[in-house]
Amino acid sequence: MPTLDHIVYAVSDFDQAIHDLEEKLGIRPEPGGRHLLRGTKNALLNLGNSCYLEILAIDHENTSFIGQRWMGMNLITQPTITRWSIQTNEIEKHSHIIKKQRPELGDIADGERKTPEGETLKWKMTLPLPAPEIDVIPFLLDWSASDFHPTDRLETGCSIHSISLYHPQPEMIETLLEKLSLKMKVSFAVSPKISIQISGKNGIIEL
């Protein structure tokens, strides 16, 4: 059954975002890696139960990247949760379900990156697009080819308290999530929005 894998927190100031999260939660997000083909870099915060917060920013040292960056990175005007993902061992089956709803979504790609410790993470994923800024339809991840999940190497101490989804057509999104075996309430809003509450050593914050 699919489970929550991670939430993407897109930021303009990478170092400041890491500092702010550490100050508010009492746990410092740890370096993740660089996405050389996507023009981004990340840091990770363990949220427990094989789930994490991905702090995503433009990789300004990657001067060879040309084009629009994925996950709405070129569209944000402030720190924003732009995407969320679910973990599945049936990525082909679930990608077809998403493609029926949104044909431009659901293309599967293989990925891998070296961790700061020199280990290799491998995965399959449905590729998030550069637009819109926020997409409440989750992208998919399959870590079965990897020897470990990113959270296996991260400090513990935080947990996800809640995740809330908002969309102009909430019933449509709820129906899609049900087809993915996810029973979640989606609330009406004029514009799509994803918000979460994280519990840490210093209390609960909302993003």
C-alpha positions in Angstrom: 0.0 0.0 0.0 1.4 3.5 -0.9 2.7 5.5 2.1 3.8 9.1 2.5 7.4 9.4 1.4 8.4 13.1 1.5 7.2 16.7 1.3 9.0 19.2 -0.9 9.7 22.6 0.8 11.0 24.9 -2.0 13.0 27.9 -0.8 15.1 30.7 -2.3 17.6 31.0 0.6 18.9 27.5 1.3 21.1 28.3 4.3 18.5 30.5 5.9 15.8 27.9 5.6 18.0 25.3 7.2 18.9 27.7 10.0 15.2 28.6 10.6 14.1 25.0 10.8 16.9 24.1 13.2 16.0 27.0 15.4 12.3 26.3 15.4 12.5 22.5 15.7 15.7 21.8 17.5 16.9 19.4 14.7 19.2 20.5 11.9 18.3 19.3 8.4 21.2 17.3 6.9 22.8 17.7 3.5 21.2 15.6 0.8 22.9 16.1 -2.5 22.7 17.9 -5.9 20.4 17.1 -8.8 22.7 17.9 -11.6 20.1 17.3 -14.4 17.5 19.4 -12.5 19.5 22.4 -11.4 18.6 21.9 -7.7 20.1 20.8 -4.4 18.5 19.6 -1.2 18.7 19.0 2.5 16.6 16.4 4.4 14.8 16.4 7.7 13.6 13.0 9.1 9.9 13.0 10.0 9.8 9.4 11.1 8.1 6.3 9.6 10.3 6.5 6.4 9.1 10.0 5.7 11.1 13.2 5.4 11.0 16.9 4.5 13.0 17.8 1.5 14.4 21.4 1.6 14.9 22.2 -2.1 16.7 25.2 -3.6 18.3 26.3 -6.8 21.9 25.0 -7.2 23.6 28.2 -8.2 26.9 26.4 -8.6 25.5 24.4 -11.4 26.1 26.9 -14.1 25.6 24.4 -16.9 21.9 23.9 -16.2 19.6 25.6 -18.7 15.8 25.7 -18.5 13.0 25.6 -16.0 13.7 23.7 -12.8 11.3 21.0 -11.6 8.9 21.2 -8.6 7.9 24.9 -9.3 11.3 26.1 -8.2 11.4 29.0 -10.7 7.9 30.1 -9.7 8.1 30.5 -5.9 8.2 34.0 -4.3 8.5 32.7 -0.7 9.3 29.4 1.0 6.5 27.1 -0.2 5.5 23.5 0.0 5.2 22.8 -3.8 4.9 19.0 -4.0 4.5 15.8 -2.0 5.3 12.2 -2.8 4.2 8.7 -2.0 6.3 5.6 -1.8 5.0 2.6 -3.7 6.3 -0.8 -4.9 3.8 -0.7 -7.8 4.9 2.4 -9.5 3.8 1.3 -13.0 0.3 0.5 -11.8 0.0 3.7 -9.9 1.5 5.9 -12.6 -1.2 4.7 -15.0 -3.8 5.9 -12.6 -2.2 9.3 -12.4 -1.8 9.5 -16.2 -5.5 8.9 -16.7 -6.2 12.0 -14.6 -3.3 14.1 -15.9 -1.7 12.7 -19.0 1.4 15.0 -18.6 2.2 13.4 -15.3 3.2 9.9 -14.6 6.3 9.4 -16.8 8.7 7.1 -14.9 12.5 7.8 -14.7 15.4 6.1 -13.0 17.5 8.2 -10.6 20.5 7.9 -8.3 22.8 10.1 -6.3 25.8 9.8 -4.1 25.3 10.7 -0.5 27.9 12.9 1.4 29.1 9.6 2.9 29.8 8.1 -0.6 26.8 5.7 -0.6 24.5 5.5 -3.6 20.8 5.9 -3.4 18.8 4.5 -6.4 15.1 5.0 -7.2 12.4 5.1 -9.8 10.1 8.1 -9.8 7.3 9.8 -11.7 8.8 13.2 -12.8 7.4 16.3 -11.2 7.0 19.2 -13.7 8.4 22.7 -13.6 4.8 24.1 -13.4 2.5 24.7 -11.7 4.0 26.3 -8.6 2.0 23.9 -6.4 0.7 20.5 -7.4 -1.5 18.6 -5.0 -1.4 15.4 -7.1 1.5 13.4 -5.6 4.5 12.1 -7.5 5.6 8.5 -6.9 8.8 7.0 -5.6 10.0 3.4 -5.6 13.1 2.8 -3.5 13.2 -1.0 -3.9 16.4 -0.9 -5.9 18.2 1.0 -3.2 19.9 -0.7 -0.2 18.4 1.9 2.2 15.9 4.7 2.4 17.2 8.3 2.9 15.7 8.4 6.4 17.8 5.4 7.5 20.8 7.8 7.7 19.1 10.8 9.2 18.9 12.0 12.8 15.5 11.4 14.5 13.5 13.8 16.7 10.8 15.2 14.4 7.5 13.8 13.2 4.8 14.9 10.9 1.8 16.1 12.9 -0.5 16.6 9.9 -0.7 17.2 6.2 -3.5 19.3 4.6 -4.4 19.6 0.9 -6.4 22.3 -0.7 -7.7 22.5 -4.3 -10.4 24.2 -6.4 -11.8 20.8 -7.2 -11.4 18.8 -4.0 -13.7 15.9 -4.9 -11.7 15.2 -8.0 -8.4 15.0 -6.0 -10.0 12.9 -3.3 -11.2 10.4 -5.9 -7.8 10.2 -7.5 -6.2 9.6 -4.1 -8.7 6.9 -3.3 -7.7 5.1 -6.6 -4.1 5.2 -5.2 -5.4 3.6 -2.0 -5.0 6.9 -0.1 -7.9 8.1 2.0 -7.4 11.8 2.6 -9.6 14.8 3.0 -9.1 17.6 0.5 -10.5 21.0 1.3 -11.7 23.7 -1.1 -9.5 26.6 -1.9 -9.3 29.0 -4.9 -5.7 28.0 -5.4 -3.9 24.7 -4.7 -2.1 24.6 -1.4 -0.2 22.0 0.7 0.4 22.7 4.4 2.0 20.5 7.1 2.6 20.6 10.8 5.9 19.2 12.1 6.5 18.3 15.7 10.1 18.7 16.9 12.1 19.1 20.1 11.1 22.8 20.4 7.4 22.4 19.6 5.1 22.3 16.6 5.5 24.5 13.5 3.4 24.9 10.4 4.7 25.2 6.9 
